C-alpha cells in the first residue's frame, strides 16, 4: 500500500498525454492507449508531468492510488518503448508459426492450436521462442498466459510452454524414487 499522498510522473519526449474528464489518453511512438481513471483518484496533466493524488484517506483510495501510479507508469512505458513477454517451447517436435494475426502451435496434440491476436498485439517466432508484444502490459500478459495455458510445463521432463525467465521445479519421478528407497 502506498504511503505517499501525491506523486508526479515525468512524461518523456515523444509521448503526448491528454485528459478529458476521467479519460486519460496516451500516444507515442509505439501506439496509443485510452484508459478510464476512477473517481477516488485526482489527476492533473501540466506541462511534462502527470500528478496523481488520492481524494479520501481510506484504505481503498490509498490502494487505488498506488495501483494507478504504477499503471500510469506502465502506460507511458508501453506507448514509448512497448511491452513484450517471451515464451519458450520445450519439447521434441514442439513448434510455432505465425500467419496473418494468428499463431499456430504444434505441441503434441492431435491437432494444431490456433490463437488469434487481439488488436494491438503482435506475435514473433524465433526458433523455439515466441515473443508477444504490444502497447498494453495487461493484454500482453493475458495473451502470453493464454499461450502458456495450451501446454503448461510439466515437472518431470520440463516439456511444455514456459515463460523465458520461469524456473520449473523438477520432480524425480517414480523410477528414481523406487531406486532411492531400496538403496
Buried (B, 14 or more C-beta within 10 A) or exposed (E): EBEEEEBBBEBBEEBEBEBEEEEBBBBBEBBBBEBEBBEBBEBEBEEEEBEBBBEEEEEEBBBBBBBBBEBBBBBBBBBBBBBBBBBBBBBEEBBBEBEEEEBBBBBEEEEEBEBEBEEBBBBBBEEBEBBBBBBBBBBBBBBBEEBBEBBEBBEEBEBBBBBEEEEBEEEEEEEEEEEEEEE
